[in-house]
Structures are given as structure tokens and as C-alpha cells.
Amino acid sequence: MKIIRDIVHGFVELDEQECAVINHECFQRLRRIRQLALTDMVYPGAVHTRFEHSIGVMQMASDMFDYIMHRDGAFLRTFFTIDDKNITEARKAVRLAALLHDIGHPPFSHAGEDLMPYESEMLGEFPMENPTRYEHEAYSIAIVKEKFRDIIENKTKKYNAMQITAEEVVALLGDEDARDNINNDFLMIWKDLITGQADADRADYLLRDSLHLGVTYGVYDRYRLVHSLTVNQQPGDYNIQLAIKESDWPVAESLVLARYRMFMLVYFHKVRRIYDYHIQEATRHVLQTKYKRETYPTPGELDAYLSFDDYTILYAISSGEAGPHGERIRTRRHFRCREEWQSKPGNNDATRIERLKAKYAGKDFYIDNQAWKYWYKDKEIIIKGKNGNPLNLSEQSGVVKALTKNEMNKYKVVRRFYTE
């Protein structure tokens, strides 16, 4: 057993298998992937990495799992006809999935996603109108299968006496083929701890980002959230879902509001957003001039993909090999936001943009189109009502309901016009 001192969770215990995962070169790469790209250009403390966040998510997911089993273990044992071995194996799979959930991130995390290759640009013989780019989750699944399978499955190693498979881990990460093939209903109820509205990932990064940035916008009651979790079975339904106790819905509300505040005041900060653009363009220049490619390698070229990290691009910037945008990053001469406005979906604001282009004629410009389905997106947080009747958080919380009550709140575009 090894112990890591974490800035959010305190002491985090690791067994031999988890140490082997962390010591793997692919996981060590996460030390060289910043959690928030170049946010330190605005908040100097924002230099934390996907490495520490991944360990934190594992601890948060473990705490959530342990409390639910403490509270509802007797019911789950009977419902799924499981024993201690099944529970121990599920807990281990959850810990490994949480630990590896971000293993596929590109350099500078989300700021690098626009340089991911397209899954396909053709539909038969015809170009696709809106081709889809690979997301980091696809890389995470591929890396777990190819690079971590031996650590997860090698039966000769004493730390895998529980017979965990790589397919069980990637099923929790969203691999639908693996999910359909593993035939483990008890394991799959824990998927929402990894990819849900109130999952361990979100629960960790809000606290961690707030702490490193020196703000309190993302702070919520971590311990109350863990102790609010339960399972719910709808009347007449075989399915089990994770839920929040009815008396504790305000803590779920506080998590949503924490995320709202962090997006408003940090993630969509006008200077932070323009550095996403500058690092993207600097990286594009490096890929084109040094590596003779337009995008990062595909999930089928994992060794080539994993050779890229923040250091690769930062070295090019410091060496003057990242083009004009790299130079802007090196000297902190970012584009300035000249005008900002909210737009309705489908409105391209052509007249306004042409006026701004004319006003700043001769200058390089960038238009940031930040579209989002507001802060309470994806699926609802489920509240366990009386007799097992599920309630949506937006039905319980007037604040959350106000954020989702109309189409303009659910989906809008914020546009910013930047020039040099």
C-alpha cells in the first residue's frame, strides 16, 4: 500500500495494481498535461495537471461507492444476488475507470480538442457536411485496451486476483460494445459515478480548480454530497439508478450552481478563452511545420499520439518554432476582446461582424463562438422521491428550473470579437 497526499482529498491510498497504473509512462504523461491549458495567464495558480485530477477522481468515486454500499448494500446484495467478491471487483473496476478516465487527453486538455482528427469525412462516396472529430474519450478507451490491459488482466500478478477485465473498465468509460458484452448489471449501475451529471469527475474538478485558482466559485459541500447518494428503483421497473436523497436535493443544486459560477467567471473568461485560441493555433503551426500533419494522430496511432504533451508545444514556443501565435503566448500579447454579445441560435450576426471587420480593418481578428446548453446539461440529477418515484432536480429546485425553463436559457451563443 502506498499513500499520496492530495491537495483536495488528503491522504489517498493506492494498492499495488493502482501504483503500477500510475507508474506507467502513459499515466505519467498526465503530469505534462495541464488541467486548464493556459488559464495561468489569468489565474497564476492554475498550473495543476490531469495527473493529480485523475487521482482525485479515483478517491471521490471510491468515497461515493463506499457510502452507497454502506447505505444500500443489503438491498443491492439481494437485488443483484451478489456477494463480497462481486462488490470488491466492482469497486476495483470503478477505481480503475476513474483513475484512467482522462488518460486520452491531448496537450492542453480541452483547448487541444479542435485539433483531433475526424472520425470520417466521407459518407460513402460523398463528403460529410458536418464530420465528427474524435473526442478524448475515444483515445482513453483505446489506451486502456492497448496499454493497460496487461496491468488490469494479468492473472499471474497477485494484485489481480479479482479477475477484472479491461472491457469492464472501458464499459464504465462509455464503450458501448464492451458494455453490451460484459453482462454485469451490478457493475453498470456505477457508470454514473464516472460519466454522470453529479459524477466524481465534476465533483473533483470544481473543488480542485477553485483551490488552485484561489477562488470559491466552485466550492460546495463535498461530504454532504457523498452522504446524499443512494440508489433508486422505480415502481414496477427492474432498473436501478443512482440518485440523491429527497431531503438532500439542495446539495445537488449547489453542485449545479458551483459549475454555473465556474463557467461564468473562469472557464468562459474572455482572456482565458483567447489563450485557448492562441495555443490551438500555435499547436497547429507546430504540427504542420515540424510533423507535417494537420491534426493529432488517430486512436489507431497511439504511440504517435502519446508522444505529444504540453512540453512538446511549450518547447516549440520557447524555441520560436510555434509561429506568430506562439510568440504572442511567449510575450503575453494576446488578442483583445473588442466587443461581446449574446446571439440567438441560428443567427450568424453577419451584419454586425462585417461592421467590426471594417472598423478594425487591417488587423488580424478572431471570432469566438461559445455555444453551450447552459450549465445543467446532459441528463437530469435524479432525486429519490417517496415510494421510489424519481424526481428531476429541476422539479425540486426553482433555481435550476430557472436555468432550464426556456430554449434561450438551454441553448445560446456568446460571441466575442477579438483583434490584435
VENPE-V791927 format. One record per residue. N is the residue number from 1. PHI is phi in degrees with one decimal (999 if undefined). NEAR is the number of other C-alpha atoms within 8 Angstrom. Layout:
n=(N | N)
phi=(PHI | PHI)
near=(NEAR | NEAR)
This chain:
n=(1 | 2 | 3 | 4 | 5 | 6 | 7 | 8 | 9 | 10 | 11 | 12 | 13 | 14 | 15 | 16 | 17 | 18 | 19 | 20 | 21 | 22 | 23 | 24 | 25 | 26 | 27 | 28 | 29 | 30 | 31 | 32 | 33 | 34 | 35 | 36 | 37 | 38 | 39 | 40 | 41 | 42 | 43 | 44 | 45 | 46 | 47 | 48 | 49 | 50 | 51 | 52 | 53 | 54 | 55 | 56 | 57 | 58 | 59 | 60 | 61 | 62 | 63 | 64 | 65 | 66 | 67 | 68 | 69 | 70 | 71 | 72 | 73 | 74 | 75 | 76 | 77 | 78 | 79 | 80 | 81 | 82 | 83 | 84 | 85 | 86 | 87 | 88 | 89 | 90 | 91 | 92 | 93 | 94 | 95 | 96 | 97 | 98 | 99 | 100 | 101 | 102 | 103 | 104 | 105 | 106 | 107 | 108 | 109 | 110 | 111 | 112 | 113 | 114 | 115 | 116 | 117 | 118 | 119 | 120 | 121 | 122 | 123 | 124 | 125 | 126 | 127 | 128 | 129 | 130 | 131 | 132 | 133 | 134 | 135 | 136 | 137 | 138 | 139 | 140 | 141 | 142 | 143 | 144 | 145 | 146 | 147 | 148 | 149 | 150 | 151 | 152 | 153 | 154 | 155 | 156 | 157 | 158 | 159 | 160 | 161 | 162 | 163 | 164 | 165 | 166 | 167 | 168 | 169 | 170 | 171 | 172 | 173 | 174 | 175 | 176 | 177 | 178 | 179 | 180 | 181 | 182 | 183 | 184 | 185 | 186 | 187 | 188 | 189 | 190 | 191 | 192 | 193 | 194 | 195 | 196 | 197 | 198 | 199 | 200 | 201 | 202 | 203 | 204 | 205 | 206 | 207 | 208 | 209 | 210 | 211 | 212 | 213 | 214 | 215 | 216 | 217 | 218 | 219 | 220 | 221 | 222 | 223 | 224 | 225 | 226 | 227 | 228 | 229 | 230 | 231 | 232 | 233 | 234 | 235 | 236 | 237 | 238 | 239 | 240 | 241 | 242 | 243 | 244 | 245 | 246 | 247 | 248 | 249 | 250 | 251 | 252 | 253 | 254 | 255 | 256 | 257 | 258 | 259 | 260 | 261 | 262 | 263 | 264 | 265 | 266 | 267 | 268 | 269 | 270 | 271 | 272 | 273 | 274 | 275 | 276 | 277 | 278 | 279 | 280 | 281 | 282 | 283 | 284 | 285 | 286 | 287 | 288 | 289 | 290 | 291 | 292 | 293 | 294 | 295 | 296 | 297 | 298 | 299 | 300 | 301 | 302 | 303 | 304 | 305 | 306 | 307 | 308 | 309 | 310 | 311 | 312 | 313 | 314 | 315 | 316 | 317 | 318 | 319 | 320 | 321 | 322 | 323 | 324 | 325 | 326 | 327 | 328 | 329 | 330 | 331 | 332 | 333 | 334 | 335 | 336 | 337 | 338 | 339 | 340 | 341 | 342 | 343 | 344 | 345 | 346 | 347 | 348 | 349 | 350 | 351 | 352 | 353 | 354 | 355 | 356 | 357 | 358 | 359 | 360 | 361 | 362 | 363 | 364 | 365 | 366 | 367 | 368 | 369 | 370 | 371 | 372 | 373 | 374 | 375 | 376 | 377 | 378 | 379 | 380 | 381 | 382 | 383 | 384 | 385 | 386 | 387 | 388 | 389 | 390 | 391 | 392 | 393 | 394 | 395 | 396 | 397 | 398 | 399 | 400 | 401 | 402 | 403 | 404 | 405 | 406 | 407 | 408 | 409 | 410 | 411 | 412 | 413 | 414 | 415 | 416 | 417 | 418 | 419 | 420)
phi=(999 | -115.4 | -127.6 | -113.6 | -91.8 | -103.4 | -67.7 | -99.8 | -101.3 | 78.4 | -79.6 | -114.4 | -91.9 | -127.6 | -89.7 | -61.7 | -66.1 | -65.7 | -63.0 | -63.9 | -63.4 | -65.2 | -77.8 | -66.2 | -59.7 | -67.6 | -75.0 | -61.6 | -56.2 | -65.4 | -63.7 | -108.3 | -124.1 | -70.1 | -63.9 | -122.2 | 51.7 | -100.5 | -61.3 | -66.3 | -67.9 | -111.3 | -113.1 | -58.2 | -80.2 | -83.5 | -115.0 | -73.7 | -122.4 | -64.5 | -61.2 | -70.3 | -61.7 | -63.4 | -65.0 | -64.4 | -64.6 | -59.8 | -67.0 | -63.8 | -63.5 | -65.0 | -61.9 | -64.7 | -58.6 | -63.3 | -70.9 | -61.7 | -67.5 | -63.7 | -82.6 | -119.6 | -58.9 | -61.7 | -63.0 | -66.3 | -59.7 | -72.7 | -62.7 | -99.1 | 52.3 | -118.0 | -124.6 | -58.6 | -63.3 | -61.0 | -67.9 | -63.3 | -66.9 | -63.8 | -62.2 | -64.5 | -62.5 | -63.6 | -62.8 | -67.3 | -63.6 | -65.7 | -64.9 | -103.8 | -64.4 | -108.8 | -63.7 | -97.0 | -65.0 | -80.8 | -52.9 | 61.2 | 52.2 | -65.7 | -66.6 | -97.4 | -72.6 | -73.3 | -104.6 | -70.3 | -70.3 | -77.4 | -62.8 | -161.2 | -107.1 | -126.8 | -116.4 | 67.7 | -96.6 | -116.4 | -63.4 | -78.7 | -68.9 | -131.6 | -64.4 | -101.5 | -83.3 | -61.8 | -107.6 | -62.6 | -62.4 | -64.5 | -69.5 | -58.7 | -62.7 | -64.9 | -67.1 | -59.8 | -65.6 | -89.8 | -101.0 | -115.2 | -57.9 | -63.5 | -65.7 | -73.4 | -111.4 | -58.7 | -74.5 | -82.7 | -94.7 | -62.2 | -77.0 | -113.0 | -62.0 | -84.1 | 65.8 | -71.2 | -113.9 | -62.9 | -64.7 | -65.4 | -68.1 | -72.3 | -61.1 | -70.6 | -87.2 | 109.2 | -74.5 | -67.3 | -63.2 | -65.2 | -60.7 | -69.9 | -98.5 | -82.2 | 55.2 | -137.2 | -64.1 | -63.6 | -61.6 | -72.4 | -67.5 | -89.5 | -59.0 | -67.8 | -72.4 | -99.4 | -136.1 | -137.3 | -68.9 | -119.9 | -82.5 | -67.5 | -60.9 | -63.4 | -61.4 | -79.3 | -68.7 | -63.8 | -69.9 | -67.6 | -62.1 | -59.8 | -64.5 | -70.9 | -81.3 | 80.1 | -120.6 | -117.6 | -60.9 | -97.8 | -82.9 | -142.8 | -84.0 | -57.6 | -71.3 | -66.6 | -60.7 | -59.3 | -79.5 | -93.0 | -79.4 | -154.8 | -117.1 | -136.3 | -117.7 | -67.7 | -55.4 | 74.9 | -118.6 | -76.9 | -71.4 | -111.8 | -134.9 | -75.6 | -151.3 | -107.5 | -58.7 | -59.0 | -70.6 | -108.0 | -57.9 | -61.0 | -71.8 | -66.7 | -59.4 | -65.5 | -66.0 | -63.0 | -69.0 | -62.2 | -65.7 | -56.7 | -65.7 | -65.1 | -66.6 | -64.1 | -103.9 | -123.2 | -63.0 | -103.8 | -56.0 | -62.6 | -77.3 | -59.8 | -66.5 | -69.9 | -71.5 | -59.9 | -66.9 | -62.5 | -70.8 | -64.0 | -72.3 | -63.5 | -65.5 | -58.4 | -62.2 | -63.9 | -60.9 | -71.6 | -86.5 | -95.8 | -114.6 | 56.6 | -145.8 | -95.9 | -138.2 | -68.3 | -61.6 | -79.5 | -60.1 | -81.4 | -123.1 | -63.2 | -60.7 | -66.2 | -62.6 | -70.3 | -75.7 | -95.7 | -150.2 | -58.9 | -61.9 | -56.3 | -79.2 | -63.3 | -63.9 | -64.1 | -64.1 | -67.4 | -90.7 | 75.3 | -108.4 | -113.1 | 73.0 | -63.0 | -72.4 | -62.1 | -66.8 | -63.7 | -67.3 | -62.9 | -105.0 | 51.3 | -116.0 | -76.4 | -60.2 | -105.6 | -78.1 | -93.8 | -158.0 | -136.9 | -155.5 | -98.5 | -126.8 | -81.4 | -56.0 | 87.0 | -93.0 | -89.5 | 52.4 | -59.8 | -63.8 | -65.1 | -66.7 | -64.0 | -62.4 | -68.1 | -62.0 | -68.1 | -63.5 | -111.7 | -57.5 | 90.8 | -108.6 | -65.1 | -138.4 | -146.3 | -110.0 | -93.5 | -107.2 | -99.4 | -100.6 | -152.4 | -89.3 | 51.9 | -95.3 | -104.5 | -113.3 | 59.2 | -98.5 | -69.7 | -78.7 | -90.7 | -103.2 | -80.1 | -84.2 | -62.3 | 61.3 | 82.6 | -71.3 | -76.0 | -122.6 | -82.3 | -56.7 | -65.8 | -82.3 | -90.2 | -104.0 | -64.9 | -67.4 | -64.6 | -61.3 | -64.1 | -76.2 | -125.7 | -75.0 | -139.6 | -64.2 | -66.8 | -72.5 | -73.8 | -150.6 | -146.4 | -122.7 | -104.2 | -111.1 | -130.1 | -107.2 | -111.4 | -137.6 | -68.0)
near=(6 | 8 | 8 | 9 | 8 | 10 | 6 | 7 | 10 | 8 | 8 | 10 | 8 | 11 | 9 | 9 | 11 | 9 | 10 | 9 | 10 | 8 | 8 | 8 | 6 | 9 | 13 | 11 | 11 | 12 | 11 | 10 | 17 | 16 | 11 | 12 | 12 | 12 | 12 | 10 | 9 | 7 | 8 | 9 | 9 | 12 | 11 | 10 | 13 | 12 | 12 | 10 | 12 | 13 | 10 | 12 | 14 | 15 | 11 | 12 | 15 | 11 | 9 | 13 | 10 | 8 | 11 | 12 | 10 | 7 | 7 | 10 | 9 | 7 | 7 | 11 | 10 | 8 | 6 | 8 | 7 | 10 | 7 | 6 | 8 | 8 | 9 | 9 | 11 | 10 | 10 | 9 | 11 | 15 | 12 | 11 | 14 | 15 | 11 | 11 | 12 | 11 | 11 | 12 | 12 | 12 | 12 | 14 | 13 | 9 | 12 | 12 | 10 | 7 | 10 | 13 | 10 | 9 | 8 | 9 | 9 | 9 | 8 | 5 | 5 | 6 | 8 | 9 | 4 | 4 | 10 | 8 | 10 | 11 | 8 | 11 | 12 | 10 | 14 | 14 | 12 | 10 | 12 | 12 | 11 | 7 | 8 | 11 | 12 | 7 | 9 | 11 | 11 | 9 | 8 | 5 | 7 | 6 | 8 | 13 | 7 | 8 | 8 | 11 | 9 | 12 | 10 | 12 | 12 | 14 | 13 | 15 | 13 | 9 | 10 | 7 | 7 | 11 | 14 | 7 | 6 | 8 | 6 | 6 | 7 | 8 | 8 | 10 | 10 | 12 | 11 | 11 | 12 | 16 | 11 | 9 | 11 | 11 | 12 | 14 | 11 | 9 | 13 | 12 | 9 | 13 | 12 | 11 | 10 | 13 | 9 | 11 | 10 | 7 | 8 | 7 | 9 | 14 | 9 | 9 | 7 | 7 | 6 | 8 | 10 | 10 | 8 | 10 | 13 | 12 | 12 | 11 | 11 | 11 | 7 | 4 | 6 | 6 | 6 | 9 | 8 | 12 | 12 | 15 | 12 | 9 | 5 | 9 | 13 | 8 | 12 | 13 | 12 | 9 | 12 | 11 | 8 | 13 | 11 | 9 | 11 | 12 | 10 | 9 | 9 | 9 | 9 | 9 | 9 | 7 | 10 | 14 | 11 | 12 | 13 | 11 | 9 | 13 | 14 | 12 | 10 | 15 | 10 | 11 | 10 | 14 | 13 | 10 | 8 | 6 | 7 | 7 | 8 | 8 | 9 | 10 | 11 | 10 | 9 | 5 | 8 | 12 | 6 | 8 | 11 | 9 | 6 | 11 | 13 | 11 | 8 | 8 | 14 | 8 | 8 | 11 | 15 | 8 | 7 | 9 | 9 | 15 | 11 | 7 | 11 | 15 | 11 | 11 | 13 | 8 | 6 | 7 | 6 | 11 | 9 | 8 | 11 | 8 | 7 | 9 | 7 | 8 | 10 | 8 | 7 | 4 | 6 | 4 | 7 | 6 | 6 | 7 | 9 | 8 | 8 | 9 | 9 | 7 | 6 | 8 | 6 | 4 | 7 | 6 | 10 | 7 | 8 | 11 | 8 | 7 | 8 | 9 | 10 | 11 | 10 | 10 | 9 | 5 | 6 | 10 | 11 | 11 | 13 | 15 | 10 | 6 | 5 | 10 | 10 | 10 | 10 | 10 | 14 | 11 | 8 | 8 | 11 | 8 | 8 | 12 | 10 | 7 | 12 | 12 | 8 | 7 | 7 | 7 | 11 | 13 | 11 | 14 | 12 | 12 | 12 | 12 | 14 | 14 | 12 | 8)
